[in-house]
Amino acid sequence: MRVVRTPAGDVRVDVTGKVSGRGAYVCPDGACVDRGLGGGRLAGALAQPLAEDLAELLRQASVRPAPSRPLVVRRISLKEQRQQ
């Protein structure tokens, strides 16, 4: 899970991974979330204290399964270069 501090100073969970700002990642496991919140690790990474409601939101998000993403297949064509 990505948590981001936006340029406006808001701290929120970024489910898209595309919100601009200072981001930090926490694995979506309850124990990881507790370690990140404990001792101010996550707050230090974002350089801003976290509100208690955000901490509760992270704990709830860690319980839900992550949304599945569609498979991305890219084909790359490599042209053979001949030396003359």
N, C-alpha and C positions, 0 to 999 in steps of 0.2 A: 504494500500500500504506500502511496506517496502522499505526504503531507507537505503543503506549500504555504509559505508566507508571501503574499502578493505584494507588489510594489506599494499598494495602498495601506499595507500593514495588517490585512486580514489573514488569519491562519485558518486553513480548511483542508479537508481531505480532498485530494485530486484524483478522481476515479479515471479520468481520461489520460492523465500523465502529460498533458499539454499546457496546463496553466502556467503562465510565466511567473517567475519569482524564485525565491530561494527554497529549494526542496530538500526533503529528507525522506528516506525510505524505511519502512518497518515491515517485517515479515507478517503475514496475516495470521499469526498464531497468538493466542491470548498471553502466553508466557513472554513472547517477544515484545508485545505491546506494553506489558507491565515493566519489563526491563527498560524499554525506551522511555517510558514516562517516569520511572523511578530514578532518583538521583539527578533529574533535570537533563538527561542526555538529549532527548528530543528537543526540549526548549533551548538547549545550548546550540544544537545543530541549526535551529531556525533563528537563533539570536533574538528570541522573544519568548516571554513566558506564555504558557498555554492556559487557556481557560478550562475550567473543570468540565464544561459541557462538551468541549472538543475531546477531552480524554475519554469521556463516556461514549462519544460517537466512535472513537477508534476501537474501544472494547467491543461495541456492538458490531462494527464492520468486520472484526476479526472472527466473529462467530458465523457470519454468513459466508456461503461459498462464493468464490470469485466468479464473476461472469465469464463465460467462455468467449474466446476471441476466434474469429474466423481464421482458417488456415491461409497463409499467404505464400504463394509459390511464385518465384520469379525465375525467368529463364534468361540466361546470359549467353549471348552469342560471341564466341571468340573466333575472330577471323585469323586465318593462318597468314603470317607475314613471311614473305620470301625475301631473302637477301639476294641482291643482284651483283 
